[in-house]
Amino acid sequence: MLMMDVDNAPRRASAAPDDVLIAIDQLSKTYVSASGAAVHALSRISLDIKPGEFVCVVGPSGCGKSTLLRLLAGLDDYSEGRLLLDGETVAGPSRKVGVVFQAANLLPWMTVRDNVRLPLRVGGRHAPAGDRIERLLAVTGLADFGDKYPYELSGGMQQRAGICRALARDPEILLMDEPFGALDALTRERLNLELQRIWQENRKTILLITHSISEAIFLADRVIVMSARPGRILADLHVPIPRPRSFDDIVLHPDYARLAKEVRGLLNAQEHGHD
């Protein structure tokens, strides 16, 4: 996990509507491979995300999901189109955005508390952040583990610490790139429940990338289905299942089966080249 908090001054662009926090308009990305060939990663992606929404993105491997996240985080440049965060053109990493990657990347010589506090130190803030850090540790279930070192934590607890660190600067947007992909099924379910609870408490805008259809439907307000490369949006599906959700109950909801079937059908068509 890395918290990208460099505050490059964003360029002002024609503003998105007031109720849109992330505005993606006809976004495309082409890069040059090691062999010198042009690779078209994304093709004319358009998507609006409102404040407080939880959006999950699914798609075939190599379809550009992670590329899209990197563009939103300001870690890479796009080739065409527009990308606005809160009405401002993305021109680099922003303090408004926290990023959680698949690996927690905690510094092994620091305690959990110091790892969580690190983005504030790097950004030049030296508190009054103590109370906030303790609240975040409590929210993520780590209140009793602040003085532990990463090697003393399970993989799931390390990921919770990574999420806690990403929230340290109180970003408006949390971008998550398959944060639970390397965990076993039971730990993954527990962290899905934890993430749902954290989101319900702070209502951050979250965009999460996953390969798991069940995870996407469980967590999301909307599920975005992407095509094979060059990635484009095949479907933007609303998830009308009430919250809070549990894994035992959600599989019995009629909309769960409907959505899972629709997403699986779209992805299977991509695998067989029938998009």
N, C-alpha and C positions, 0 to 999 in steps of 0.2 A: 504494500500500500504506500502510495506517495500522496502527500497533500500538496497540490500545485497552487501556490499562493503568491507567485510573483505578480505584482500589480502593474502590468503594462497599461498605460492609459489607452482605453479603447477608442477607436474612431467612431464619431457619431454618424449614424445613418438615419434614413427616414424611419421613424419609429414604427414598431409593431403596435397592434391594438393594445389598449390598456390592460385587457384581461389575458394577454399572452406574455409569458416570461421567456420562452425559447421559440424563436421564429426561424425556421429553415425553409429557404425558398430556392427551388431548382438547383440544389447543391450537387456539384460533381467533383470528383477527385481522380486525377490521373497521375501516376508516378512512373519513374523509369526503373526497371528491374536491374539486377546486377549484370545481366547479359546485354543491357542496353535497350531492351524492348519496352514499349509503352504499355502499362497495365492500367486498365480502366477499373478502378476500385468501386466508385459510386457513380450513379447516373441519375441526375435530376431528382434528387430527394427533396420533397416538400413536406413539412410537418410543423404544426404549432402545438406547444405544450403550455398549459396554464399553470399559474402558481399553485403549489400544493399537490399537483398531480403526481401519481406514481405510474410510470410508463415502463413496460418491459419490451425489449426488442429480441426477437428470435429470427433465425435464418440459417441456411446451410453454412458449413465451415468455409471460410474464405470469402464470404459474401460482402465484407466491408463493415460489419457491425463495430468492430474495434476501431476501424478507421474513422467511422462516424463519431465515436466517443472521443477520439483524439482531436478531431476537428472542433468539437464542442468545448473541449478542455483548453483549446488554444495551443496544443502541442504540435500541430502540423498545419500547413496552409492548404486551403482548398483551391481548386482550379477554376471553378465557375460557380455562379449563384450568389446567394446572400445568406449570412448566418448572424443572427442578432440574439444577444442575451440582454433582456430588460431594455430593449430598444437601442442597444449599442452594438456596433459591428465587432465581432470577435477579432482581436488583433494580437492575441497572446494569452498566456495564463492569467487568471483573474482571481482575486480574493473572494469573489462571489461564488466560486466553484471549488468543491472538494472532489477528489478522485480516489476511488478505492479499486485497486487492481487485484488479480487473483492471489498473488503472494502478498502477505501482510508487510514484509520488509521492515520489521521492527529492528531498531538498533540493539544488538545483543548486550552491549555494555550499559544500557540505560534501563531503569525500571519502567514498568508500564506507565506510571504517572509521568515520568520524564519524557517518554516517547510521545505521550498524548500532548504534553506541553510544548514539544519541539517546534511545531509550526508557528507558535506565538513568538518563540525566541528568534527563529530564522527571520520572521517578518518584522522584528524590531519591537515587538510588544513584550513588556515585562510585567504584565498583570495590571490591574487587579483581576487576575484570571483564576486564582486559587479556587474560589467557590464554584466557578463555572466548570473547571476540570473535575472537581469532586462530583458535581451534578452529572456530568457526562459519564463518569465511571459508574455512578449509581444507575443511570438510565440503561447502560449497556451491560449491567450485571457484573461489573468488575470492581465494585466498591471495596471488596475485601482483598483485592489483588493488586492494588496500586504500587505496593512496594516489591512485588515479584519481578523477576526478570523473564524475558521472553522464553527462555529454555524451560522455565518452570510451568509454562502454560500449554494446554492442549492446542491443536490446530484451530479448533473452533473458537477458543478464547483469544488466540492471537488475531483471528479475523475480527472479532468484536473490538479488540484494541485498535485495529486498523481503522474500523469504522469510527470509533471514538476519536481517533486522531484527525480523521477527515472532517469531523464536526467541530473541532476545537476552535476554528476561526469563525464559527457560526455562518457558514456559507449559505447562500440562498438555494443553491443547486448541488445535488450529490450525484455524481456519475460513478457507476459501478460496473466494472468489466469482469463478469463471471466471478464474483468474489467468493462463491462457495463451490466452485467447480471441482476443486481438488479434495473435497471433504467426503466422508462416507455418508450414506443416505440418511441415517438417523440424525447425525450432527447437522446435516444440511437442513432437515426439517426443523430442528430446534432453532437454527439461526434464521430461517424464514419467519418463524413465529416471533423471534426477537426483533427482527427488522420491521415486521408489521407493527409491533408495539412501539418501537422507536419512532417510526413514521407517524403513527397516530398521535404521539405525544408532541412532536415538533412540527409536523406537516411541512417538511422540506419538500422541494420538488426533486423527485428522484427519477433518473433514467438508468435502468439496469439491463445489462446484456446477459443473456442466458441461452443455453442449449436445451434447457428443460422446459417442456410445454407445461407440465403441472406446476412448476415453480412460477412461471410467468402468469398463469391464470390465478394462482393463489395470491400473488403479491399485487398484481397490477389493477389500476383503473382502466388501462388500455393496453392491448397487446399489439405491437407493430410487427408484421411479418414481412421479412425481406426476401428478395429473389437471390438466385445465384449471381455471381459476378458477371457484369458490373451490378452492384447492389442497387436495387430500387425497391420502393414500397409496394407490396402486393396487396396488403390489407391493413386496416386500422380498426381493430375490434374492441368495442366497449365491453367491459366485464361488469354486468349488473348484479353481481353477487354481494349481498350485504356484508358489512364488517361489524365486529371482528370475525375473521374466518378461522376455521380449524380444518385440519386435513381430514378428520373423520367426517365432518359435516359437508365440506365442499364437494366431495366426490358424489354425494347424493343429490346435489342441486342440479336440476335439469339443464341449466345454462353451462355447467361445467362440461358435461358430456358433449353438448352442442359445440362449444368453443374448441374443446380438445380435438374433436373430429374435424372441424374446419381448419384449424392450424395444421394438424397432421396431414390433411389432404393437400394443403398448399405446399408444405415442405416435401412431401413424397413426390408431388408433380415436378418439383425442382430437381430432385435427385434423379428422376427418370427423363428429365429434359422436356417435360410437357407443360411448360409455363405459359 
